[in-house]
Amino acid sequence: MDSNGLSRREFLRAAGAAGAGAALSTFGIPAVVSQVGDYDLSDPAQVGEALKAEGSKVVIHSWGFSGLPEPTLIPKFAEYTERLYGVQVQLEWQTGNFGNWLTELPIANRHISELGIDVIDKEEEYFARIMALEWGEPVDQEQYMPLLTNLADTEEPYLFHVDDMAENGGDIYGVVYQGYEWLQGILRRDKVDVANYVDWTDLARDEMVQKGIDYAFNDTRGQLVFSGILNSLIKQGMVEGDLWSEAAWEAGIGWWRDNLEDKILRIGDIGNDPTMRLMLQTGEAWWAGLWGVYARELLGTDWNKRDDVLAAFYPASGIAADRETMTPVKGADHPIAARILINWFLENEFQHLGWYKETPDAEAVNRWNVGEDKYLVVYAGGVRPTNREVMPDWAKPYHPADPGSLILPVNWEWLIPNGEWISRTYDRVVKGI
């Protein structure tokens, strides 16, 4: 990912943070940035000393990981750093309202480093705003490279380069640790012939009337589901124009009105709404648009293992991804521990929650004693070849063989500032209001 030549103010406007723009003229980027000092970070013993000098601590702002940080991730990271560097680094996990910080901190002339955050872990949609506010710094600055042993074979689609903001030999401001996390579909295989459901537009069949659950058009998740549908319409020649243009979206929303609006049973978040999940379980609903993590979670529920009625739906024309992306914070208190944490997120042990094969032809061992449900929530396809090679055999049916081939890149610089326009256009074209 690059900045596409946008100025910092244009970046802010595109990111929907124009309200914070007035504060940028006086916005105080920390003048003193934590330094590595004289430590040789290729020497594990000296890394250990450097970690002690930093306070043997690192703070990440991230999602909840289905309750895994406290019982599993925090102690396992301490074991990892002790094993490599002889120091148990305390991992602090924060889950506060990041969206509020994006507007409140700039207006208050404050930087996110003042909150003690070392690593930001947010979906791709936030990356432009983080960069606009100059909250991040390159992961791969030259002095930190000995710590980043897993970066060399991390595949390029998961590294966000910002060429015009290179510092100290580094330009990777974001590292994705989810091989995919997208807005896909799920089907009831006992209600429809899933072999005949190949692309998004197949959901418009008459048999699907009042059978679907999807996010709303005023919800970014609903807009991402629709972007996959619109991409399919364009590829089939049913809508003309560029995917990321108002003309194409308005035409596509018109197609939705005529072909898919009557297929929706319920609007909302099936991932977190028990009533909607029950609709899918009982067969009242036959399909849903939802996050990949929720699709895997539903496939792995006890009732589906018993009844075997759900099937993952990976539309052939592409699926919009919004993957978790790590960015080290500029001016953070623990820059060395931050790089070690980012590197750990790329390790097989983290990617698979300790449940992986030592070699591709071996049996997988559940080292962290996690359940299948937790595994399916966290593992999302791998970002390094080795990640995919050591997946447990039982987990393979829950994941597409080649997730990278299905990812539909999202133009966030277009989608984010047009979110309100999309919602209003849906209301006008579909609802007549």
C-alpha positions in Angstrom: 0.0 0.0 0.0 1.3 3.5 -0.8 -0.1 7.0 -0.3 -0.9 7.4 -4.0 0.5 10.9 -4.0 -2.0 12.3 -1.5 -1.0 15.1 0.7 -1.4 14.8 4.4 -4.5 17.0 4.4 -5.9 15.0 1.5 -5.3 11.8 3.4 -7.2 13.2 6.4 -10.1 14.3 4.2 -10.2 10.9 2.5 -10.1 9.2 5.9 -13.1 11.2 7.1 -11.0 12.9 9.8 -11.3 16.4 8.4 -12.7 17.5 11.8 -9.2 16.9 13.2 -7.4 18.7 10.4 -7.5 22.1 12.1 -5.4 20.8 14.9 -2.6 19.5 12.6 -0.9 22.9 12.3 -0.1 22.7 16.0 -0.3 19.0 16.4 2.7 17.9 18.5 4.6 14.9 17.2 6.9 13.7 20.1 10.2 15.4 19.7 12.1 12.6 21.6 11.8 9.2 20.1 13.0 6.2 22.1 16.4 5.0 20.8 17.9 1.6 20.6 21.1 3.0 22.1 24.3 0.9 21.8 22.7 -2.5 22.0 23.6 -5.0 19.3 20.1 -6.5 18.5 21.7 -9.4 16.7 22.9 -10.7 20.1 20.1 -12.2 22.1 21.8 -11.4 25.4 22.0 -7.7 24.5 18.4 -7.8 23.3 17.5 -9.0 26.8 19.4 -6.1 28.3 17.7 -3.7 26.0 14.3 -5.1 26.9 15.1 -4.6 30.6 16.1 -1.0 29.9 12.7 -0.5 28.3 11.0 -1.8 31.3 10.3 -5.4 30.1 6.8 -4.3 28.9 4.9 -3.8 25.6 1.4 -2.4 25.1 -0.9 -3.2 22.2 -4.3 -1.9 21.3 -6.2 -4.7 19.6 -9.5 -6.6 19.3 -10.5 -9.0 22.0 -9.3 -12.2 20.4 -12.4 -14.0 21.8 -11.1 -13.7 25.4 -7.7 -15.3 24.7 -5.3 -12.5 25.8 -5.4 -13.0 29.6 -5.4 -16.8 29.8 -3.3 -17.6 26.8 -1.6 -14.8 24.7 -0.1 -12.8 27.5 1.6 -15.6 29.3 2.7 -17.3 26.1 4.4 -14.1 24.9 6.3 -13.9 28.2 7.4 -17.5 27.6 8.5 -16.6 24.1 10.6 -13.6 25.1 12.2 -15.6 28.0 13.0 -18.4 25.6 14.7 -16.1 23.1 16.1 -13.3 25.2 16.0 -14.5 28.9 13.5 -11.8 29.8 9.8 -12.2 30.5 8.2 -9.2 28.7 4.8 -8.2 30.2 2.2 -7.9 27.4 -0.5 -5.4 28.2 -3.6 -5.7 26.0 -5.9 -2.7 25.6 -9.3 -2.7 23.8 -10.6 0.8 24.3 -12.6 2.8 21.8 -10.0 3.5 19.1 -12.5 5.4 16.9 -12.8 8.1 19.6 -9.1 8.5 19.8 -8.9 9.2 16.1 -10.8 12.5 16.6 -10.4 13.4 20.2 -6.6 13.1 20.5 -5.7 15.4 17.5 -8.2 18.0 18.7 -6.6 17.9 22.1 -3.2 18.2 20.5 -2.1 14.8 21.8 -0.4 11.8 20.3 -1.4 8.2 20.8 2.1 7.5 22.3 1.0 9.6 25.3 -1.5 6.8 26.1 1.4 4.4 26.4 0.5 2.4 23.3 3.4 0.7 21.5 1.6 -1.2 18.7 -1.7 -0.4 17.0 -3.6 -3.4 15.7 -6.6 -2.3 13.6 -8.4 -3.3 10.4 -7.0 -2.0 7.0 -9.7 0.6 6.8 -8.0 2.6 9.6 -4.5 2.6 8.0 -4.9 5.8 6.0 -6.1 7.6 9.1 -3.3 6.4 11.3 -0.8 7.5 8.6 -2.5 10.8 8.2 -2.1 11.6 11.9 1.6 10.4 11.8 1.0 8.0 14.6 3.1 5.2 13.1 6.7 4.5 12.1 8.3 1.9 9.9 8.4 -1.6 11.4 11.5 -2.4 9.4 13.9 0.4 10.3 17.5 -0.9 9.9 18.3 -1.1 13.6 15.4 -3.4 14.3 15.8 -5.9 11.5 17.7 -8.5 13.6 14.5 -8.9 15.6 12.2 -9.4 12.6 13.2 -12.9 11.6 9.8 -13.7 10.1 9.5 -10.6 7.9 11.6 -11.9 5.1 9.2 -14.6 3.9 6.0 -12.7 4.8 4.2 -12.4 1.5 4.0 -8.9 -0.1 0.1 -8.6 0.0 0.5 -8.5 3.8 3.1 -5.7 3.9 2.0 -2.1 3.6 4.8 0.0 2.2 4.7 3.8 2.2 7.5 4.7 -0.1 7.5 8.5 0.4 7.8 8.1 4.2 10.8 5.9 4.5 12.8 6.3 7.7 16.2 4.7 8.6 16.0 2.3 5.7 12.4 1.2 6.4 9.1 1.8 4.7 6.8 -0.9 6.0 4.3 0.9 8.2 1.8 -2.0 8.4 2.1 -5.7 8.8 -1.0 -7.9 8.3 -1.1 -11.1 10.3 -4.4 -12.4 8.9 -4.0 -14.3 5.6 -7.6 -13.2 4.9 -10.4 -11.7 6.9 -13.2 -10.8 4.6 -16.9 -10.4 4.2 -17.9 -13.8 2.7 -21.1 -15.8 2.8 -22.4 -18.9 4.4 -25.2 -21.2 3.1 -27.5 -23.9 4.4 -26.5 -26.9 2.3 -29.7 -28.8 3.2 -31.8 -26.0 1.7 -30.0 -25.3 -1.6 -27.6 -27.1 -3.9 -24.4 -25.3 -2.8 -22.5 -26.6 -5.9 -24.7 -24.3 -8.0 -23.8 -21.2 -5.8 -20.7 -19.9 -7.4 -20.9 -16.1 -7.3 -22.6 -13.4 -5.3 -25.3 -12.9 -7.9 -26.5 -16.5 -7.4 -28.1 -15.2 -4.1 -30.7 -13.4 -6.2 -32.5 -16.6 -7.1 -36.2 -16.9 -6.3 -35.6 -19.7 -3.8 -33.8 -17.2 -1.6 -36.7 -14.8 -1.0 -36.8 -13.7 2.7 -34.0 -16.2 3.5 -30.9 -13.9 3.9 -29.2 -12.1 6.7 -26.8 -9.2 5.9 -25.3 -6.1 7.3 -27.0 -2.7 6.6 -25.9 -0.3 3.9 -25.1 2.3 6.5 -22.6 -0.2 8.0 -19.1 -0.5 6.5 -19.4 -4.3 6.7 -22.6 -4.1 4.6 -20.8 -1.9 2.1 -18.0 -4.4 1.9 -20.4 -7.3 1.2 -22.0 -5.1 -1.5 -18.6 -4.3 -3.0 -18.2 -8.0 -3.7 -21.6 -8.1 -5.3 -20.9 -5.0 -7.4 -17.6 -6.4 -8.5 -19.4 -9.5 -9.6 -21.9 -7.4 -11.5 -19.2 -5.5 -13.3 -17.3 -8.7 -14.2 -20.5 -10.2 -15.7 -21.2 -7.0 -17.7 -24.4 -6.2 -15.8 -23.0 -2.9 -14.5 -20.5 -0.7 -16.3 -17.8 1.5 -14.9 -15.1 1.4 -12.3 -15.8 -0.5 -9.1 -14.9 2.5 -6.9 -17.1 5.1 -8.5 -20.4 6.7 -7.7 -21.9 5.8 -11.0 -21.2 2.1 -10.6 -22.4 2.0 -7.0 -25.7 3.8 -7.8 -26.3 1.3 -10.7 -25.4 -1.6 -8.5 -27.7 -0.4 -5.7 -30.5 -0.3 -8.4 -29.7 -3.9 -9.2 -29.9 -4.8 -5.5 -33.4 -3.1 -5.3 -34.7 -5.2 -8.2 -33.0 -8.5 -7.3 -31.8 -8.8 -3.7 -33.8 -6.5 -1.5 -36.6 -9.0 -1.3 -34.1 -11.8 -0.4 -33.3 -10.2 2.9 -35.0 -11.7 6.0 -33.1 -9.7 8.6 -30.5 -6.9 8.7 -27.9 -7.0 11.4 -24.7 -8.6 12.8 -25.2 -12.4 12.8 -21.7 -12.7 14.3 -22.9 -11.2 17.6 -26.7 -11.6 17.6 -27.9 -14.9 19.1 -31.4 -14.4 17.5 -29.9 -14.2 14.0 -27.7 -17.2 14.7 -30.7 -19.2 15.8 -32.5 -18.3 12.5 -29.6 -19.9 10.6 -29.5 -22.8 13.0 -33.2 -23.6 12.6 -33.2 -23.1 8.9 -35.4 -20.0 8.9 -32.5 -18.3 7.2 -30.7 -20.0 4.4 -27.7 -17.7 3.9 -25.8 -14.8 5.5 -23.2 -12.3 4.6 -20.7 -12.1 7.4 -17.1 -12.0 8.5 -14.9 -15.0 7.6 -14.2 -15.4 11.3 -17.9 -15.8 12.1 -18.4 -18.2 9.2 -15.6 -20.5 10.6 -17.0 -20.1 14.1 -20.5 -21.2 12.9 -19.1 -24.1 10.9 -17.4 -25.3 14.0 -20.4 -25.1 16.4 -21.5 -28.2 18.1 -24.9 -28.1 16.4 -23.4 -27.8 12.9 -20.9 -30.6 13.6 -23.9 -32.7 14.6 -26.2 -31.7 11.7 -23.7 -30.8 9.0 -26.0 -28.2 7.4 -23.7 -25.2 6.8 -21.3 -24.6 4.0 -18.8 -21.8 3.5 -19.6 -19.6 0.4 -16.5 -18.1 -1.3 -17.8 -16.2 -4.3 -15.6 -16.7 -7.3 -15.4 -13.1 -8.4 -13.7 -12.0 -5.2 -14.3 -11.1 -1.5 -13.5 -7.7 0.0 -10.9 -8.1 2.8 -10.4 -5.9 5.9 -7.6 -7.5 7.6 -6.0 -6.7 11.0 -2.8 -4.7 10.5 -0.1 -3.9 13.0 1.7 -0.6 13.1 4.4 0.4 15.6 3.7 3.7 17.3 6.0 6.6 16.7 7.7 7.7 19.9 6.6 4.7 21.8 8.2 3.7 25.1 9.0 0.1 24.1 10.1 0.1 20.4 12.2 -3.0 20.7 9.5 -5.0 22.5 7.1 -3.7 19.9 9.1 -5.3 17.0 9.4 -8.6 18.9 5.7 -8.7 19.4 5.0 -8.0 15.7 7.5 -10.8 14.8 5.7 -13.1 17.2 2.4 -12.5 15.5 3.9 -14.0 12.4 5.3 -17.1 14.2 3.6 -20.5 13.6 2.9 -20.8 17.3 0.9 -17.6 17.4 -0.7 -18.0 14.0 -2.0 -21.5 15.1 -2.5 -20.8 18.8 0.1 -23.5 19.5 -1.8 -26.1 17.4 0.4 -26.9 14.4 2.7 -29.5 12.8 6.4 -29.5 13.5 6.9 -30.4 9.8 4.3 -30.5 7.1 4.1 -34.4 7.1 3.8 -34.7 10.9 0.8 -34.8 13.1 -0.3 -31.5 14.6 0.2 -31.0 18.3 -2.1 -28.9 20.5 0.6 -27.3 22.6 -1.5 -24.5 24.1 -4.6 -26.6 24.8 -7.0 -24.4 22.9 -10.3 -25.7 21.6 -11.2 -25.9 17.9 -13.6 -23.0 18.3 -10.9 -20.6 19.5 -8.5 -21.9 16.8 -11.1 -21.2 14.1 -11.6 -17.6 15.3 -8.0 -16.7 15.2 -6.3 -18.6 12.4 -7.1 -16.9 9.1 -5.0 -18.6 6.4 -1.4 -17.6 7.1 0.8 -14.8 5.8 3.9 -16.9 5.4 4.2 -20.2 3.4 5.1 -22.1 6.5 2.0 -20.9 8.3 -0.2 -22.7 5.7 2.0 -25.8 5.5 1.7 -26.7 9.2 -2.1 -26.2 9.6 -3.8 -29.2 11.4 -5.5 -31.5 8.9 -8.8 -31.2 10.7 -8.8 -27.4 10.1 -8.3 -27.5 6.3 -12.0 -27.8 5.4 -12.7 -24.5 7.2 -10.3 -22.6 5.0 -10.0 -22.0 1.2 -7.0 -23.6 -0.3 -5.8 -20.3 -1.9 -7.2 -17.4 0.0 -5.0 -14.9 -1.7 -6.6 -15.6 -5.1 -10.1 -14.5 -3.7 -9.1 -11.3 -2.0 -10.7 -8.2 -3.5 -8.6 -5.2 -2.6 -10.5 -2.3 -1.2 -9.9 1.3 -2.2 -10.3 2.8 1.3 -9.5 6.3 0.1 -12.7 6.1 -1.9 -14.9 4.0 0.4 -14.4 5.7 3.7 -15.3 9.3 2.7 -18.2 7.9 0.5 -19.8 5.9 3.3 -22.5 8.4 4.1 -23.2 8.9 0.4 -23.6 5.1 -0.1 -26.1 5.0 2.8 -28.1 8.0 1.4 -28.1 6.5 -2.1 -29.5 3.2 -0.8 -32.3 5.1 1.0 -33.1 7.1 -2.1 -32.9 4.3 -4.7 -34.3 1.4 -2.6 -36.5 3.0 0.0 -37.5 6.1 -1.9 -36.6 8.4 0.9 
